[in-house]
Amino acid sequence: MSHEFEKDVQSKRNDFLDGAVGFVVSFGFFATVFIVAVIVELVGRF
């Protein structure tokens, strides 16, 4: 029993690449937020 979606795949891209890109983008965003917070804390000390 095969589904019709398995025969007609819309995207033949590698799922691992999409997952890796999503992980890197989200990690970069949170790292940027963390770095900005550290800079604000350091500036607030002076």
The 8 nearest C-alpha neighbors of each residue, nearest first, counted from 0:
[[1, 2, 3, 5, 6, 4, 7, 8],
 [2, 0, 3, 5, 6, 4, 7, 8],
 [1, 3, 4, 5, 0, 6, 7, 8],
 [2, 4, 5, 6, 1, 7, 8, 0],
 [5, 3, 7, 2, 6, 8, 9, 1],
 [6, 4, 3, 2, 7, 8, 1, 9],
 [5, 7, 4, 3, 8, 2, 1, 9],
 [8, 6, 4, 5, 9, 3, 10, 2],
 [9, 7, 10, 5, 4, 6, 11, 3],
 [8, 10, 7, 11, 4, 12, 5, 6],
 [9, 11, 12, 8, 13, 7, 14, 4],
 [10, 12, 13, 8, 9, 14, 7, 5],
 [13, 11, 10, 14, 16, 17, 15, 9],
 [12, 14, 15, 16, 11, 17, 10, 18],
 [15, 13, 17, 16, 18, 12, 19, 11],
 [14, 16, 18, 13, 17, 19, 20, 12],
 [17, 15, 19, 18, 14, 13, 20, 12],
 [18, 16, 14, 20, 15, 19, 21, 13],
 [17, 19, 15, 21, 16, 20, 22, 14],
 [18, 20, 16, 22, 21, 17, 15, 23],
 [21, 19, 23, 17, 22, 18, 24, 16],
 [22, 20, 18, 24, 19, 23, 25, 17],
 [21, 23, 19, 25, 20, 24, 26, 18],
 [24, 22, 26, 20, 21, 25, 27, 19],
 [23, 25, 27, 21, 26, 22, 20, 28],
 [24, 26, 28, 22, 27, 23, 21, 29],
 [25, 27, 23, 29, 28, 24, 22, 30],
 [28, 26, 30, 24, 25, 29, 23, 31],
 [27, 29, 25, 31, 26, 30, 24, 32],
 [30, 28, 32, 26, 31, 27, 33, 25],
 [29, 31, 33, 27, 32, 28, 26, 34],
 [30, 32, 34, 28, 29, 33, 27, 35],
 [33, 31, 29, 35, 30, 34, 36, 28],
 [32, 34, 30, 36, 31, 35, 29, 37],
 [35, 33, 37, 31, 36, 32, 30, 38],
 [34, 36, 38, 32, 37, 33, 31, 39],
 [37, 35, 33, 39, 34, 38, 40, 32],
 [38, 36, 40, 34, 35, 39, 41, 33],
 [37, 39, 41, 35, 40, 36, 42, 34],
 [40, 38, 36, 42, 37, 41, 43, 35],
 [39, 41, 43, 37, 38, 42, 36, 44],
 [40, 42, 38, 43, 44, 39, 37, 45],
 [43, 41, 39, 44, 40, 45, 38, 37],
 [44, 42, 40, 41, 45, 39, 38, 37],
 [43, 45, 41, 42, 40, 39, 38, 37],
 [44, 43, 42, 41, 40, 39, 38, 37]]
